[in-house]
Amino acid sequence: MDTTFKLIAILLYFAAMLAIGFYASRKNKDLDDYMLAGRKLPPFVAALSAGASDMSGWLLLGLPGAIYAVGLVEAWIAVGLTVGAWLNWKFIAPRLRAYTEVSRNSITIPSFLENRFRDNSHLLRIVAGAIVLVYFTFYVSSGMVAGGKFFESSFGSTYLAGMLLVAGVTLVYTLFGGFLGASLTDVAQGLLMLAALIAVPVVALINIGGWGEMVDGIRAADAALGEGGDRLSFFANATWVGIVSALAWGLGYFGQPHIIVRFMALRSAKDAVAGRRIGVAWMALCALGAVMTALVGIAYFHAHPELTIDDPETVFLLLAQILFHPFVAGLVLAAVLAAVMSTISSQLIVCSSALVEDLYKLFGRKASARTELWLGRGGVVLVAVISILIALDPEASVLELVAFAWAGFGASFGPIVILALFWKGFNNWGALSSLVVGAVIVFWWGNMPEEAWGGAFEMYEIIPGFILAAIVGIIVSLSTQRPRDSAAAEVTAEISAEFDEAVAVAKGKEYVAPVR
């Protein structure tokens, strides 16, 4: 009977997501609607959509699991992410919203880069689109792995069946709903995640007797391990490399296509202010809930030794099923699916845009608006199938897969997005070299043994990738920015005027072109 109640709750959640997706499908008339919802997202929708698509399964599985196993030293990730999200909304959102529209109404990050630098060779756009596809296959796979673990832990199903079910439902509503469908479902999913991350730790804390009992329980659990651990400390068994690496997750925000595309879809640049307040508040509450879930979980399972937890990443799932009525537990468990599916849907849309807008259309392919729309949907299916094949390995760690993809985007796109928006002298050769260096360094560094070079590779790969990509981009731009002839000088002047216009629009001012 318990399983029946939980399944009913999950099925209701699935039905609601599909209904939203089909509703959104009626609003999609062409590829621009499918990829960017006509730039009409209000700040509340954009903020929750960015947050929900950002957090993924790591918020309810990976982060609580890491803190449960190691302690608050893992919470530095949440600190870094919260600061990074605030900086992203504060500085990147208004400028990117303005610049992408001013620069030939760009609807994807690769197309914006091409238009921003007037790169007629299309090389920058092709490389950027390829990097999006490569790293997002790993990212989407992490969500599918989380979905498989969810059903395996919660319902005793096989990993494969759970993974395919989550992938299938997400694929259907994304396939038809497009960007608007993904954004609207993100809002519902974001609210569900917030409610669950408040309810589980609060009820568990009450159940064990309050804050003091929780602290005592954690200390007793640490003592029982006999390893001298202190999971209540932010610094126990920590190294400066580990803390800096955790905080460096915040660097990744500037280069995540599935997040910053929400900035591009805002109604106007001034909406970024409200979006920042809503989005960062949502994120801070969710991160706090995830941390508290892990801490109260340590005390709870120590106080109930008859209960076992084989995988730390399932601590949230187990607490929900133990503490709540099966139907309510089912709704709480649906929050995990919400975290997983919101991220998958957003990433599938970005991958589809890379395939159609940045690669297919780039080679002069002409098609009707309806044909382009169905090509976008075909891209969603293709990327989903490849990601499913990667996710067939049930031993993959959700947090490790997310960390690798997050670093890849952060280091390759982060520096060039910042430089493109804030430095007029940044050019296409600097952007291309920065993009390649960031992607290659992350891939190489992330696959090296941590003990190599005296333990240097223990550092999170986003740090060397981001720094080297930024340095290379600046050096190459300074070395190649002098116009070679009058035609190049004319293009440089055009880029400069467009930059000034974007700055003015981002500040809510009217741009007045200089007299030439």
VEXNU-364012 format. One record per residue (C-alpha): x, y, z; residue in one letter. Coordinates in steps of 0.2 Angstrom, whole numbers, plus 2048, in hexadecimal, padded with zeros to 3 digits. Layout:
(node (X,Y,Z),"a"),
...
END
This chain:
(node (800,800,800),"m"),
(node (80E,80C,804),"d"),
(node (816,80A,7F3),"t"),
(node (805,80D,7EB),"t"),
(node (803,81E,7F3),"f"),
(node (814,823,7EE),"k"),
(node (811,81D,7DC),"l"),
(node (801,827,7DC),"i"),
(node (80A,837,7E1),"a"),
(node (818,834,7D4),"i"),
(node (80C,831,7C6),"l"),
(node (802,841,7CB),"l"),
(node (813,84A,7C9),"y"),
(node (817,842,7B9),"f"),
(node (805,847,7B2),"a"),
(node (807,859,7B8),"a"),
(node (818,85A,7AF),"m"),
(node (811,853,79F),"l"),
(node (802,85E,7A0),"a"),
(node (80D,86E,7A1),"i"),
(node (818,868,793),"g"),
(node (809,865,787),"f"),
(node (802,876,78C),"y"),
(node (812,87E,788),"a"),
(node (813,875,777),"s"),
(node (804,87F,771),"r"),
(node (80E,88F,773),"k"),
(node (81D,889,768),"n"),
(node (81B,890,757),"k"),
(node (82D,890,751),"d"),
(node (83F,88C,756),"l"),
(node (841,89D,760),"d"),
(node (832,898,76A),"d"),
(node (838,886,76D),"y"),
(node (849,88C,772),"m"),
(node (846,89C,77C),"l"),
(node (833,89F,77F),"a"),
(node (833,8AF,775),"g"),
(node (83D,8B8,783),"r"),
(node (82E,8BA,78D),"k"),
(node (832,8B1,79E),"l"),
(node (82D,8BC,7AD),"p"),
(node (83B,8BC,7BB),"p"),
(node (832,8B0,7C6),"f"),
(node (832,8A3,7B9),"v"),
(node (843,8A6,7B3),"a"),
(node (84A,8A6,7C5),"a"),
(node (842,895,7CA),"l"),
(node (846,88E,7B9),"s"),
(node (858,892,7BA),"a"),
(node (859,88C,7CC),"g"),
(node (850,87B,7C9),"a"),
(node (859,878,7B9),"s"),
(node (869,87C,7C2),"d"),
(node (867,871,7D1),"m"),
(node (864,860,7CA),"s"),
(node (865,850,7D3),"g"),
(node (874,855,7DC),"w"),
(node (86B,861,7E8),"l"),
(node (860,853,7EF),"l"),
(node (86B,844,7EC),"l"),
(node (87D,849,7E9),"g"),
(node (87F,858,7F6),"l"),
(node (876,850,805),"p"),
(node (880,83F,801),"g"),
(node (891,848,801),"a"),
(node (88D,851,811),"i"),
(node (886,841,819),"y"),
(node (896,838,815),"a"),
(node (8A3,845,818),"v"),
(node (89B,854,821),"g"),
(node (899,866,820),"l"),
(node (8A9,868,817),"v"),
(node (89F,863,807),"e"),
(node (893,872,80A),"a"),
(node (8A0,87E,803),"w"),
(node (899,879,7F2),"i"),
(node (888,880,7F7),"a"),
(node (891,890,7FD),"v"),
(node (89A,892,7ED),"g"),
(node (88B,88F,7E2),"l"),
(node (880,89B,7EC),"t"),
(node (88D,8A9,7EA),"v"),
(node (890,8A4,7D7),"g"),
(node (87D,8A5,7D4),"a"),
(node (87B,8B6,7DC),"w"),
(node (88A,8BD,7D1),"l"),
(node (883,8B5,7C2),"n"),
(node (872,8BD,7C4),"w"),
(node (87A,8CE,7C9),"k"),
(node (886,8D0,7BB),"f"),
(node (883,8C4,7AD),"i"),
(node (870,8C3,7AC),"a"),
(node (86C,8D5,7A7),"p"),
(node (87B,8D7,79B),"r"),
(node (878,8C6,793),"l"),
(node (865,8CA,791),"r"),
(node (869,8DA,788),"a"),
(node (878,8D5,77E),"y"),
(node (870,8C5,776),"t"),
(node (861,8CF,770),"e"),
(node (86B,8DE,76A),"v"),
(node (878,8D2,761),"s"),
(node (86C,8CC,753),"r"),
(node (860,8C4,75F),"n"),
(node (86B,8B5,764),"s"),
(node (861,8A7,76B),"i"),
(node (86F,89B,771),"t"),
(node (880,89E,779),"i"),
(node (88A,898,76A),"p"),
(node (880,8A3,75E),"s"),
(node (882,8B2,769),"f"),
(node (895,8AF,769),"l"),
(node (895,8AF,756),"e"),
(node (88B,8BE,755),"n"),
(node (894,8C8,763),"r"),
(node (8A5,8C5,75A),"f"),
(node (89E,8C5,748),"r"),
(node (8A7,8B5,745),"d"),
(node (8A3,8B1,733),"n"),
(node (8AE,8A1,733),"s"),
(node (8A0,899,73F),"h"),
(node (8AF,890,747),"l"),
(node (8AB,897,758),"l"),
(node (898,892,757),"r"),
(node (89C,881,752),"i"),
(node (8A9,87E,75F),"v"),
(node (89D,885,76D),"a"),
(node (88F,87A,766),"g"),
(node (89A,86B,767),"a"),
(node (89F,86E,779),"i"),
(node (88D,870,77E),"v"),
(node (889,85F,777),"l"),
(node (898,856,77E),"v"),
(node (896,85C,790),"y"),
(node (883,85C,790),"f"),
(node (883,84A,78C),"t"),
(node (88C,847,79D),"f"),
(node (881,853,7A6),"y"),
(node (870,84C,79F),"v"),
(node (877,83A,7A4),"s"),
(node (87A,840,7B6),"s"),
(node (867,844,7B7),"g"),
(node (862,833,7B0),"m"),
(node (86E,82A,7BC),"v"),
(node (865,834,7CA),"a"),
(node (855,82E,7C3),"g"),
(node (85A,81C,7C3),"g"),
(node (860,81D,7D5),"k"),
(node (850,825,7DA),"f"),
(node (845,817,7D5),"f"),
(node (851,80A,7DA),"e"),
(node (852,811,7EC),"s"),
(node (840,816,7EE),"s"),
(node (836,809,7E5),"f"),
(node (842,7FA,7E4),"g"),
(node (841,7FA,7D1),"s"),
(node (850,7F7,7C6),"t"),
(node (85C,805,7C2),"y"),
(node (859,804,7B0),"l"),
(node (846,804,7B1),"a"),
(node (846,814,7BC),"g"),
(node (853,81D,7B1),"m"),
(node (849,819,7A1),"l"),
(node (839,81F,7A9),"l"),
(node (840,830,7AF),"v"),
(node (848,832,79E),"a"),
(node (839,82E,795),"g"),
(node (82D,83A,79E),"v"),
(node (839,848,79D),"t"),
(node (83C,845,78B),"l"),
(node (82A,846,787),"v"),
(node (826,856,78F),"y"),
(node (836,85E,789),"t"),
(node (833,858,778),"l"),
(node (823,861,776),"f"),
(node (824,86F,782),"g"),
(node (835,876,77E),"g"),
(node (83D,884,788),"f"),
(node (82C,88B,78E),"l"),
(node (827,879,794),"g"),
(node (838,876,79C),"a"),
(node (837,887,7A5),"s"),
(node (825,885,7AB),"l"),
(node (828,874,7B1),"t"),
(node (838,87B,7BA),"d"),
(node (82D,887,7C4),"v"),
(node (822,879,7CA),"a"),
(node (831,86E,7CD),"q"),
(node (83A,87C,7D6),"g"),
(node (82C,87F,7E2),"l"),
(node (82B,86C,7E6),"l"),
(node (83D,86B,7E9),"m"),
(node (83D,87A,7F5),"l"),
(node (82E,872,7FF),"a"),
(node (836,861,800),"a"),
(node (847,868,806),"l"),
(node (83E,872,814),"i"),
(node (832,864,819),"a"),
(node (83F,855,81A),"v"),
(node (84C,85D,826),"p"),
(node (83F,866,830),"v"),
(node (835,856,834),"v"),
(node (844,84C,836),"a"),
(node (84B,859,843),"l"),
(node (83B,859,84C),"i"),
(node (83B,846,84C),"n"),
(node (84C,844,854),"i"),
(node (848,851,862),"g"),
(node (84F,862,85B),"g"),
(node (860,86A,857),"w"),
(node (869,865,867),"g"),
(node (865,853,864),"e"),
(node (86A,854,852),"m"),
(node (87B,85B,857),"v"),
(node (87E,84E,864),"d"),
(node (878,840,858),"g"),
(node (885,846,84B),"i"),
(node (893,846,858),"r"),
(node (88E,835,85E),"a"),
(node (88E,82E,84C),"a"),
(node (89F,836,848),"d"),
(node (8A6,82E,858),"a"),
(node (89E,81D,854),"a"),
(node (8A8,81D,843),"l"),
(node (8B8,81E,84D),"g"),
(node (8C1,828,83F),"e"),
(node (8C3,839,848),"g"),
(node (8B6,841,83C),"g"),
(node (8AC,851,840),"d"),
(node (89E,852,834),"r"),
(node (898,863,83C),"l"),
(node (8A8,86B,837),"s"),
(node (8AB,875,827),"f"),
(node (8BD,872,828),"f"),
(node (8C0,861,830),"a"),
(node (8CB,856,825),"n"),
(node (8CA,864,818),"a"),
(node (8D8,86B,80D),"t"),
(node (8DA,87C,805),"w"),
(node (8D9,874,7F4),"v"),
(node (8C9,86B,7F9),"g"),
(node (8C0,87B,800),"i"),
(node (8C6,886,7F1),"v"),
(node (8C0,878,7E5),"s"),
(node (8AF,878,7EE),"a"),
(node (8AD,88A,7ED),"l"),
(node (8B2,88A,7DB),"a"),
(node (8A2,882,7D6),"w"),
(node (89B,894,7D6),"g"),
(node (8A6,898,7C7),"l"),
(node (89C,88C,7BD),"g"),
(node (88D,896,7BC),"y"),
(node (893,8A3,7B0),"f"),
(node (895,895,7A2),"g"),
(node (886,88A,7A5),"q"),
(node (87C,88B,795),"p"),
(node (86C,884,79C),"h"),
(node (86C,891,7AA),"i"),
(node (871,8A1,7A1),"i"),
(node (865,89E,793),"v"),
(node (858,8A2,7A0),"r"),
(node (85F,8B3,7A1),"f"),
(node (85E,8B5,78E),"m"),
(node (84B,8B0,78F),"a"),
(node (847,8BE,79C),"l"),
(node (83A,8CB,796),"r"),
(node (847,8D9,799),"s"),
(node (858,8DC,7A1),"a"),
(node (850,8E5,7AF),"k"),
(node (847,8D5,7B4),"d"),
(node (858,8CE,7BA),"a"),
(node (857,8D7,7CA),"v"),
(node (847,8CE,7D0),"a"),
(node (84D,8BE,7C8),"g"),
(node (85D,8BF,7D3),"r"),
(node (853,8C2,7E3),"r"),
(node (847,8B4,7E0),"i"),
(node (854,8A8,7D9),"g"),
(node (862,8AA,7E6),"v"),
(node (855,8A9,7F4),"a"),
(node (84E,899,7ED),"w"),
(node (860,892,7EB),"m"),
(node (865,897,7FD),"a"),
(node (856,88E,805),"l"),
(node (858,87F,7FA),"c"),
(node (86B,87D,7FE),"a"),
(node (867,87F,811),"l"),
(node (85A,872,810),"g"),
(node (866,866,807),"a"),
(node (874,869,814),"v"),
(node (867,867,823),"m"),
(node (860,857,81B),"t"),
(node (872,84F,81C),"a"),
(node (875,855,82D),"l"),
(node (865,84F,835),"v"),
(node (867,83F,82B),"g"),
(node (877,83B,834),"i"),
(node (86F,83D,845),"a"),
(node (85F,834,840),"y"),
(node (867,824,839),"f"),
(node (873,823,847),"h"),
(node (864,824,853),"a"),
(node (85C,816,849),"h"),
(node (86A,809,846),"p"),
(node (85D,7FC,840),"e"),
(node (85B,807,830),"l"),
(node (869,806,823),"t"),
(node (86F,812,816),"i"),
(node (87A,80A,809),"d"),
(node (87C,819,7FD),"d"),
(node (87E,82A,806),"p"),
(node (876,832,7F6),"e"),
(node (865,82B,7FB),"t"),
(node (864,833,80C),"v"),
(node (857,83F,807),"f"),
(node (84D,831,7FF),"l"),
(node (84D,826,80E),"l"),
(node (849,834,81A),"l"),
(node (83A,839,810),"a"),
(node (833,827,80F),"q"),
(node (836,824,822),"i"),
(node (82E,834,828),"l"),
(node (81F,837,81E),"f"),
(node (80F,82F,819),"h"),
(node (812,825,809),"p"),
(node (808,832,7FE),"f"),
(node (811,841,805),"v"),
(node (821,837,804),"a"),
(node (81D,835,7F2),"g"),
(node (81B,847,7EF),"l"),
(node (82C,84A,7F8),"v"),
(node (834,83D,7EE),"l"),
(node (82D,846,7DE),"a"),
(node (838,855,7E3),"a"),
(node (847,84A,7DF),"v"),
(node (840,846,7CE),"l"),
(node (83C,859,7CC),"a"),
(node (84E,85D,7CF),"a"),
(node (854,850,7C3),"v"),
(node (847,853,7B5),"m"),
(node (848,866,7B5),"s"),
(node (85B,865,7B2),"t"),
(node (859,858,7A4),"i"),
(node (84C,861,79B),"s"),
(node (855,872,79B),"s"),
(node (865,869,795),"q"),
(node (85C,860,787),"l"),
(node (855,870,781),"i"),
(node (867,878,780),"v"),
(node (86E,869,778),"c"),
(node (860,869,76B),"s"),
(node (863,87C,767),"s"),
(node (876,878,765),"a"),
(node (872,86A,758),"l"),
(node (865,874,74E),"v"),
(node (869,887,751),"e"),
(node (87B,886,752),"d"),
(node (880,877,747),"l"),
(node (872,873,73B),"y"),
(node (86C,884,736),"k"),
(node (87E,88A,736),"l"),
(node (882,881,726),"f"),
(node (874,88A,71C),"g"),
(node (866,87E,71E),"r"),
(node (856,886,71B),"k"),
(node (846,87F,723),"a"),
(node (835,885,727),"s"),
(node (831,88B,739),"a"),
(node (827,87B,73C),"r"),
(node (835,870,735),"t"),
(node (842,879,740),"e"),
(node (836,876,74F),"l"),
(node (836,863,74C),"w"),
(node (849,863,749),"l"),
(node (84B,86B,75A),"g"),
(node (840,85C,761),"r"),
(node (84B,850,758),"g"),
(node (85A,857,760),"g"),
(node (852,854,771),"v"),
(node (84F,842,76D),"v"),
(node (861,83F,766),"l"),
(node (86A,846,775),"v"),
(node (85E,83D,781),"a"),
(node (862,82C,779),"v"),
(node (875,82F,77A),"i"),
(node (873,835,78C),"s"),
(node (869,825,790),"i"),
(node (877,81A,789),"l"),
(node (884,823,794),"i"),
(node (879,821,7A4),"a"),
(node (877,80E,7A2),"l"),
(node (885,80D,7AF),"d"),
(node (87C,80D,7C0),"p"),
(node (88D,80F,7C9),"e"),
(node (88F,821,7C3),"a"),
(node (88F,82E,7D1),"s"),
(node (883,83C,7CE),"v"),
(node (88E,849,7D6),"l"),
(node (89E,844,7CC),"e"),
(node (894,845,7BB),"l"),
(node (88D,856,7C0),"v"),
(node (89E,85C,7C6),"a"),
(node (8A7,857,7B6),"f"),
(node (899,85F,7AA),"a"),
(node (898,86F,7B5),"w"),
(node (8AA,872,7B4),"a"),
(node (8AA,86F,7A2),"g"),
(node (89E,87C,79E),"f"),
(node (8A4,888,7AC),"g"),
(node (8B6,888,7A5),"a"),
(node (8B2,888,793),"s"),
(node (8A3,895,792),"f"),
(node (8A5,89E,7A2),"g"),
(node (8B5,8A9,79E),"p"),
(node (8AF,8AD,78C),"i"),
(node (89D,8B2,792),"v"),
(node (8A4,8BE,79F),"i"),
(node (8B1,8C5,793),"l"),
(node (8A5,8C6,785),"a"),
(node (899,8D0,78F),"l"),
(node (8A5,8DC,799),"f"),
(node (8B4,8DE,78E),"w"),
(node (8B2,8E7,77D),"k"),
(node (8C3,8E1,777),"g"),
(node (8C0,8CF,779),"f"),
(node (8BF,8C7,767),"n"),
(node (8BB,8B7,75E),"n"),
(node (8CD,8B0,75E),"w"),
(node (8CE,8B3,771),"g"),
(node (8BD,8AB,774),"a"),
(node (8C1,89C,769),"l"),
(node (8D1,898,772),"s"),
(node (8CA,89B,783),"s"),
(node (8BB,88F,77F),"l"),
(node (8C7,881,779),"v"),
(node (8D3,883,787),"v"),
(node (8C6,883,795),"g"),
(node (8BD,873,78E),"a"),
(node (8CE,86A,78B),"v"),
(node (8D5,86E,79C),"i"),
(node (8C6,868,7A5),"v"),
(node (8C5,858,79B),"f"),
(node (8D7,854,79E),"w"),
(node (8D8,859,7B0),"w"),
(node (8C8,850,7B5),"g"),
(node (8CF,840,7AE),"n"),
(node (8E0,841,7B6),"m"),
(node (8E4,837,7C6),"p"),
(node (8E2,842,7D5),"e"),
(node (8F3,83D,7DC),"e"),
(node (8FD,842,7CD),"a"),
(node (908,851,7CE),"w"),
(node (908,850,7E1),"g"),
(node (8F5,851,7E3),"g"),
(node (8F3,860,7D8),"a"),
(node (8E5,858,7CF),"f"),
(node (8DA,857,7DF),"e"),
(node (8D6,869,7DA),"m"),
(node (8C5,86A,7D1),"y"),
(node (8C8,86B,7BF),"e"),
(node (8BD,87B,7BD),"i"),
(node (8CB,885,7C5),"i"),
(node (8DA,882,7B9),"p"),
(node (8CE,882,7AB),"g"),
(node (8C5,892,7AE),"f"),
(node (8D5,89C,7B3),"i"),
(node (8DF,895,7A4),"l"),
(node (8D0,898,798),"a"),
(node (8CF,8AA,79E),"a"),
(node (8E1,8AE,79C),"i"),
(node (8E3,8A6,78B),"v"),
(node (8D3,8B0,785),"g"),
(node (8DA,8C0,78B),"i"),
(node (8EC,8BD,784),"i"),
(node (8E5,8B8,773),"v"),
(node (8D9,8C6,772),"s"),
(node (8E6,8D3,776),"l"),
(node (8F2,8CB,769),"s"),
(node (8E5,8CB,75B),"t"),
(node (8DA,8DA,75D),"q"),
(node (8E2,8E6,751),"r"),
(node (8D7,8E8,741),"p"),
(node (8E1,8E2,732),"r"),
(node (8D8,8ED,725),"d"),
(node (8C9,8F9,723),"s"),
(node (8BC,8EC,722),"a"),
(node (8C2,8E4,733),"a"),
(node (8C2,8F5,73A),"a"),
(node (8B0,8F8,735),"e"),
(node (8AB,8E7,73D),"v"),
(node (8B5,8EC,74D),"t"),
(node (8AB,8FD,74E),"a"),
(node (89B,8F4,74B),"e"),
(node (89F,8E8,75A),"i"),
(node (8A4,8F6,765),"s"),
(node (893,8FF,761),"a"),
(node (889,8F0,765),"e"),
(node (893,8ED,775),"f"),
(node (88E,8FF,77B),"d"),
(node (87C,8FC,776),"e"),
(node (87B,8EC,780),"a"),
(node (883,8F5,78F),"v"),
(node (876,903,78E),"a"),
(node (867,8F7,78C),"v"),
(node (86D,8EC,79B),"a"),
(node (86D,8FC,7A5),"k"),
(node (85B,901,79F),"g"),
(node (862,910,795),"k"),
(node (85E,915,784),"e"),
(node (86D,913,778),"y"),
(node (872,921,76D),"v"),
(node (87D,91C,75F),"a"),
(node (88D,927,75D),"p"),
(node (88D,933,74D),"v"),
(node (89A,92C,741),"r"),
END
